[in-house]
Amino acid sequence: MKEPVKIYSIPTCSDCNYAKRYFKEHEIAYTDYNCEENVKYAEEVWNLTGKQIVPTIVIGDKVFVGFAENLSEIRELLS
């Protein structure tokens, strides 16, 4: 994969932390965009999804809102 996975998150989000832990454990490169530190990232989430929900995960041209409920599709896409 050329680009790392993008994850829009906030530090207190358990699903966000689960996703980042999963990516680290599986040696999947990702870039974390902390929506709490930079409002620009929260705006990007809104533009991508029409919602303000984290984690929002971008893999190529696919956008996922939430991690646990999308894990099987994310796993398949990254394999």
URCORWO-V856456 format. One record per helix or strand of 2 or more residues. SS is the DSSP state (helix for helix, strand for strand). FROM is the first residue (numbers start at 0). TO is the last residue. Records with the same first field share a line. If there is no record, write none. Layout:
BEGIN
SS->FROM-TO, FROM-TO
END
This chain:
BEGIN
strand->4-8, 29-33, 55-58, 61-64
helix->13-24, 38-48, 67-77
END
